[in-house]
Amino acid sequence: MSRPAVACIDLSAIRHNYRLAKQITGCKAAAIIKANAYGHGAVRVAQALAAEADAFGVACIEEALELSESGVRQPVLLLEGVFAPDELEQVDRLGMMVAVHTQQQLQWLLDAKPARKLDVFLKLDTGMHRLGFPYQQAQKIHARLSACAHVGSITLMTHFARADEVGEDFSATQISRFQQASQHLPGAVSLANSAGILAWPDSHQYSGRSECWVRPGIMLYGADPLDQPNQLSTQLRPAMTLQSELIAVRELEAGECIGYGARFQCKKPTRVGVVAMGYADGYPRHAVDGTPVNVAGQMSRIIGRVSMDMLTVDLTELPQAVIGDKVELWGQQVNANEVAKHSGTIAYTLFTGITRRVPLQYL
Ligand SMILES: *Cc1c(COP(=O)(O)O)cnc(C)c1O
């Protein structure tokens, strides 16, 4: 026997969600599998999508190397480009696509001596103000790239700051700035992240464009990025089930407190379950009393502060619950977004925060 804390990954849900992204947009889709596929295991996710993914997106060369060493053969897009010029040798050798977002990266690229043409994603800043050339400079930078003999295709790319807020029109502003910047330039375009795919159809297709790329990340893993779910986002299937078991059950009298800091005090006789799952597994320590959990198919709630290896749940309404019962922390029955809300964070940090103590099991 071993500790029951595991993260079960449903690879068919990830395939379903990838297909949904393609079906909604009609675009090519670079499956974003940076940060170990948001905690789901980059190699396994890439293998599960190998037959259909147009490309994969990662944050750095180390993540790309892990894929190529595991035999993944799809093109890989380096979303932030290279961090040092010598990485361009790997980009060349592995046939990767590379983003360019600063003058320095542009210079490295122009000075490189690759054996083949490099396909470039030219990143434009349309309002996120994190990475990218100001969109007003698109023509100028594009001209420098297209004059270079070893630059292959040039895809214009931008990234949304507020696409998850469906009632907020800043995405429309970004789309129109991007349109302005790109209208006289040839080649493919790429705007939408998951929220763009689900909520901003104008970011999918451009008349007269041969090619459009979308970049689904969080939606692949089944968490709805939108602040108001819509008809598309409700079709997502959660891929990760974080689960464990009850390892102790106790009855406390009214007035007794639970755990560190005595955060929860029993107002009445209370049945308490202890679950083998804590913040050292990646479960958020900030989860408040009332954060949903599921015990043997029934909804319950966290009571008391989450500790390193354990947390405590209310079993007062579940008199039949016993040691060994399965507990779902998030997954099919407990929405990861709900847990995130109760912890002052987002599903992204929950998924990427799962630690190596938690084995990933694949369905
Ligand atoms: C991470 C990332 C994405 C994916 O974002 P989601 O919100 O997870 O869909 C898309 N594009 C870029 C440039 C990224 O860095």
Ligand as a Chemical Component Dictionary entry (heavy atoms), coordinates in Angstrom:
data_LIG
# 
_chem_comp.id                   LIG 
_chem_comp.type                 NON-POLYMER 
_chem_comp.pdbx_formal_charge   0 
_chem_comp.three_letter_code    LIG 
# 
loop_
_chem_comp_atom.comp_id 
_chem_comp_atom.atom_id 
_chem_comp_atom.alt_atom_id 
_chem_comp_atom.type_symbol 
_chem_comp_atom.charge 
_chem_comp_atom.model_Cartn_x 
_chem_comp_atom.model_Cartn_y 
_chem_comp_atom.model_Cartn_z 
_chem_comp_atom.pdbx_ordinal 
LIG C1 C1 C 0 0.504  30.323 -21.832 1  
LIG C2 C2 C 0 0.183  30.986 -23.115 2  
LIG C3 C3 C 0 -1.006 30.669 -23.798 3  
LIG C4 C4 C 0 -2.083 29.775 -23.227 4  
LIG O1 O1 O 0 -2.900 30.548 -22.387 5  
LIG P1 P1 P 0 -4.228 29.923 -21.738 6  
LIG O2 O2 O 0 -4.846 31.061 -21.021 7  
LIG O3 O3 O 0 -3.756 28.864 -20.800 8  
LIG O4 O4 O 0 -5.023 29.392 -22.854 9  
LIG C5 C5 C 0 -1.188 31.239 -25.040 10 
LIG N1 N1 N 0 -0.278 32.079 -25.576 11 
LIG C6 C6 C 0 0.852  32.423 -24.933 12 
LIG C7 C7 C 0 1.808  33.365 -25.565 13 
LIG C8 C8 C 0 1.119  31.896 -23.679 14 
LIG O5 O5 O 0 2.244  32.244 -23.043 15 
# 
loop_
_chem_comp_bond.comp_id 
_chem_comp_bond.atom_id_1 
_chem_comp_bond.atom_id_2 
_chem_comp_bond.value_order 
_chem_comp_bond.pdbx_ordinal 
LIG C1 C2 SING 1  
LIG C2 C3 SING 2  
LIG C2 C8 DOUB 3  
LIG C3 C4 SING 4  
LIG C3 C5 DOUB 5  
LIG C4 O1 SING 6  
LIG O1 P1 SING 7  
LIG P1 O2 DOUB 8  
LIG P1 O3 SING 9  
LIG P1 O4 SING 10 
LIG C5 N1 SING 11 
LIG N1 C6 DOUB 12 
LIG C6 C7 SING 13 
LIG C6 C8 SING 14 
LIG C8 O5 SING 15 
# 
